[in-house]
Amino acid sequence: MKCRINNKYGQIAIDTDVIAKYAGSVAVECFGVVGMGAVSMKDGLVKLLKKDSLTRGITVNVENNKIQIDFHIIVIYGISISTVADNLIETVKYKVEQFTGTEVSKINVYVESVRVID
């Protein structure tokens, strides 16, 4: 699936993987986010994804040329989850809209785990 932007010169098509990679790099820079998480179907454990696997913790859909993003994150223990999620949503929405030139209509945040950071 691609995000399509029409302008006077033609059409720009942005693959959802590109959007997911950019959104993931923005998300891991947000305060309180340890990284992206993936739940193992085999044993039900949450695994912290490495930086090169960020897109596995993110789902991007484009409907009516509006972007919807789902994040599966791991947060730092002891920090307000709602504050972390609100910050992530605001930051990602702004930066992805600037990056793509397309509206972000919805961002869902799923907190998969918390981690104690020394």
C-alpha positions in Angstrom: 0.0 0.0 0.0 1.2 3.5 -0.8 0.4 7.0 0.2 -0.2 9.0 -3.0 0.2 12.8 -3.3 -0.8 14.6 -6.5 0.7 17.9 -7.4 0.9 20.0 -10.6 3.9 18.0 -11.8 2.5 14.5 -11.3 2.1 12.0 -8.5 4.3 11.1 -5.5 3.9 7.6 -4.1 5.4 6.8 -0.6 5.5 3.2 0.5 4.1 2.5 3.9 7.4 0.9 5.0 9.1 4.2 4.4 6.5 5.9 6.7 6.8 3.2 9.3 10.6 3.4 9.4 10.5 7.2 9.8 7.7 7.1 12.4 9.7 4.4 14.3 12.9 6.5 14.3 10.9 9.5 15.6 9.1 7.4 18.3 12.3 5.9 19.8 13.6 9.4 20.4 10.5 10.3 22.5 11.0 10.5 26.2 10.0 7.4 28.1 10.0 5.1 25.0 12.5 2.2 25.4 11.8 0.9 21.9 9.4 -1.0 19.7 8.0 -4.3 21.1 6.8 -7.4 19.4 4.9 -10.2 21.1 6.2 -13.7 20.4 3.4 -15.9 19.2 5.3 -19.0 20.4 5.6 -18.1 24.1 3.7 -14.8 24.5 6.8 -12.9 25.7 7.4 -9.3 24.6 10.7 -8.8 22.7 12.5 -5.5 22.4 13.2 -4.9 18.7 16.6 -3.8 17.5 16.9 -0.5 15.6 17.0 -2.3 12.3 13.7 -4.1 13.1 11.7 -1.0 14.1 9.1 -1.5 11.4 8.0 -4.8 12.9 6.5 -2.9 15.9 4.6 -0.5 13.7 1.7 -0.9 11.3 0.9 1.9 8.8 -2.4 2.0 6.8 -3.5 4.5 4.3 -7.2 5.1 3.7 -8.6 7.9 1.7 -5.1 9.3 1.5 -4.9 9.7 5.3 -2.3 7.9 7.4 -3.2 5.6 10.3 -0.3 4.3 12.5 -0.3 1.6 15.2 2.7 1.5 17.6 3.6 -1.4 19.9 6.0 0.1 22.4 8.0 -0.7 25.5 8.1 2.2 28.0 10.4 3.0 31.0 9.1 1.8 34.3 7.9 4.5 36.7 6.9 7.1 34.1 3.3 8.1 33.3 2.2 5.9 30.4 -0.4 8.5 29.4 2.2 11.2 29.3 4.6 9.1 27.2 1.7 8.1 24.8 0.5 11.7 24.4 4.0 12.9 23.7 4.6 10.1 21.2 1.3 10.9 19.4 1.9 14.6 19.2 5.5 14.3 18.1 4.9 11.6 15.5 1.8 13.2 14.1 3.6 16.5 13.5 6.8 15.0 12.1 5.1 12.5 9.8 2.8 15.1 8.4 5.8 17.4 7.7 7.7 14.5 6.2 5.0 13.2 3.9 2.7 16.2 3.3 -0.2 14.0 4.2 -2.6 14.1 7.2 -2.2 11.6 10.0 -5.8 10.8 11.0 -5.2 8.3 13.8 -2.4 7.0 16.0 -2.9 4.0 18.3 -0.4 3.2 21.0 -0.2 -0.3 22.5 2.1 -0.6 25.5 3.4 -4.1 25.3 5.7 -3.9 28.3 7.6 -1.8 30.8 11.3 -2.0 31.5 13.5 -0.8 34.4 16.3 1.3 33.1 19.5 1.7 35.2 
